[in-house]
Amino acid sequence: MSRPLRILLAAQIFLAAVLLFGGVTSLSAAENAPLARGTAITDPDLLRKLDQSDALSISRLLQPERNGNVPLTSDQLFASLPQLKDIPPAIDAEFDRYIAQHKQASPSETIGVGDGFDVQLFDRANLKAANTRFVLAGIVNRMDRAYVSEESCGEIRLIYRLARFETRPDGGSSATRLPMTFNLVMKARDARQVDANGKPITCAEVARRWLDNGDWQGLIGSRTAPHDAMIDRIETNIQISISPKSALHDFRSDYLLKVFKYDPGSKIFVDSTLENQIDRDRILADDALRRDFKDWLLTPANLREFDRGTVLIPEKYLAKAAVAPTPAGFDASALQPEFGMMQGEAKGEGKGEDKNDPIFTDDDVVGALKQAAAHGISMENIRSVAGFQRRLNDVTCSGCHQTRGIGGFHFPGVDWLAENASNSTIVPASPHFFGDQLRRRDILTAFAAGKRPDFSRGFASRPQTRGSLELAGTEYQDGWGAHCSLQNAGSGATDKSFTSWTCAKGLTCQAAAASSRIGMCFIKTR
């Protein structure tokens, strides 16, 4: 194992352990706050006040007529809110499926809750406990997703972190964060919303309130529209298991991703497909579906949106759950969601996964790029087979969560439960999250000015800078630990899709694994 890879693996193991045990690091959330100004609420004092006031608790937003001003514990939340009744059994089913698959694949390894098992599961009893509840860990503006629904102007995400509260022998109390987030996704606005003067709320008005740190709270759960008109879905992310390093394998942690779409008719959150989560195994096993997916994606118009990161893949190709293993590394492997779809990847076990029978050959991709160019379409990111392969991974939920994340999370949230949270707290979000804030703020600025935003995004590994120098020299762009482009062996040239992925002065791009294309920026040794 190379030195850079050991450094990367050690960092990911440390961060995953911090998340699992609810620990506190010396990293300050404040140092990243300027990047998120106007686009996210990460101030621990403000989040504490909002949580303790119950104004933005899950129960208050889903059932505003509920009496009392105390957030519900986990056992009460799922038992008393009928909207959530389908969520626990759906999660249980995924756990059962995960356990059965592990026992079949690794019969010699034990799996269960507790330190005595080779694979240690998340304890689902925490979701039915009287001493756990979801605390508000952050609020994120996602108006950059308005391309999904222009009428709603994008989304506002309220992210909650599961925490356990216990009474100490001395009579005091302690709180431990648990490795699960609960993301309540709201529409950024409803067409029926009006301001204090009775005028309709516009996308420009929503953007201005966020950029000015104005009354963004008044837009959430607005009383000028039906309370559930603003609700879109719930997203859950659970560290389903950890496998400590052993003689058989390196450290590994798996994260279960689920989405529950709100059905206004039944007023229930329904188990749904994950946006752009390609169902690899099902597609590879079905010859007709393979051909259909290939034809659909390589159509010039769809390939353009795929390149820009704004593609919306039809549900018939998607999965209802995803497991994101970490660390996944840079090398192509079965840990990555697209593995087996591209020419040259190792042979798998299922039908259609043979390396000689991929869904996409190199010639398919090159031909599609030429066809797009003939239609006058200019590619922003995908300029090679390797670029197409990378987008196949990071367009999915699991592939994106594997890329520059903190374990399997992009927003584990602010730990305001810790003592002196405003001074020393776990970093609230991943390098991918902070690196993307310039693009998101640029989109809000365009909305505020009444212009049509550019919704495109780069690869998850390397953010769009939109002409700003704010990220220069940082880990988010070209500083220590940033992802960079290696020269292709023999050619002395970088891959066309990653030509701009250079390192800052004093750093050099070094291989972090067997990958011949992507490395990491480290200090020159000589």
C-alpha positions, 0 to 999 in steps of 0.5 A: 500500500502506497504512503498517500493511500495509507494517509487517506485510509487513516484519515477516513478511519479516524473520521468514521470513528469520530462519527460512530462514537460521537467524539469531538475533534479540534477542528473548528466549524467556524473556519469553514463558515465563510464558504457556507454564508448565505447557503447553509445554517451551521452556527451551533448556537443558532441551531441549538436555539432553533432545536430547543424552541421546537419551531423546526422540529420534525414533529412540529413541521409534520404536525403543526397542530400538535400540542406541546413544545418539546421535541418527540423522542424516537419512540414517540416520533414514529408511533405518534406521527402516522406520516412516518409509519412506513419508514421503520419497516422499510429500514428493517427490511433493508437491514434484513436483506443486508444481513442475509447477503453478508451471511451468504457472501462471508459465512465465516464472519459473524454479524450483529450488534456489539463489539463481539461481532466481526461486522458490527451493526447499527442498533435499530433499537435506537429508533424505538428508544425513549432516550434518543431523538433527532436534533437539528444539526444543520439547514442547507439551501439547495436552490441549485436543484431548481432544475428538478422543479422550477416552480418550487425554486429548488429545496431547503433541507433540514438535517437532523442527527440522531442522539442519545441522552443519558443521565450520569451517576452525578445527576448530570446529563450527557448526549452522544451523537449516533451515526444516522441523519434524517433529512427533511426536504422542503420545497424552497417555496410554494406558489401560494406563498405570499409575503406580509403585503400579500404579494407572491413569494418569488424565487428571487425573494427566497434567494435574497432572504438567504443571501442577506441572512434575512427571514429565511425561517419564515419561508419554512412551514409557511402559514400562507400555504397548506402546511404539507404543501412545502414537504417533498421527501425524507432522506435517511443515511445510516452507518449500517455497519463497521468492520474493524481491520482484521487479518482478512480485510481492511477497515470498512464502514457501510452506509445505508441510503433511503428516500421516502417521498411524501404522498399528499393524497395519503399524507404518508412518506412512501418508500421511493427510488433514489434520484439517479441511483442506477440499479446496477445489478438489475440492469446488468442482469436484464439484457433488454434493460441493458440495451434500453439504458445504454440507448437512453443515456447515450442520446445526445440530449441526455448525454449533455445533461449527464455531462452537466450533472443535471440529468434525471434518470428515469425511475425504471433504471433506479434502485430503492436503496443503496449501500455506500461502502467506505473507503472505496478508494480510487481504483475501479472495484465492486465497491463502486456503484457503476462497476461492471458497466464499463469495458475493461473492468474485472469480471463479476459474478452475475449475468452480463458482468463479464469484462468482455460484455460491458454495457458501455464499450470505449467505442460506444462512449467515443462515438456518443461524444462525436455524435453530441459534437455533431449536434453542436453540444459542447461537453463541460466535464466528460471529454473521455471514456474515463470522464464518462466512467467517473460521472457514472459513479458520482451521479449516483447517491452512493458514488457521490457519498463515497467521494470526498465525504466524511465516512459516508456522510456529506453533512454529519451536522454541527455537534452543538450538544458538545461543551463549547460547541462554538469553539471546538466541534466536529467539522459539520460537513465534508470537503465535497460539501464545502467545495460546492458552496461557491457554485451554490452561492453563484446560483442564489446570486443569479436568482436574486438578480432575476437571471436564469442560473447555470445549474451545471456542476463538475465532478464530485472530486473537484468543485466548480470555482465559477471564476472565484479564487476563494478555494485556491490553495485549499483542500477543496481545489488544489491544496494538500489532499485535493484530487488531481490528474496524473499523467497517463503512463507512457503518453506524458499527458493528462486525461482530457476530462481532468486536464485542469485538476492541477496542484498548487505551487509547492505540491505535486500530484502523487498516486494514491492507489493503482489508478493511473488517472487520479491522485492527490496533491502532496508536498514535493519530497525533492 
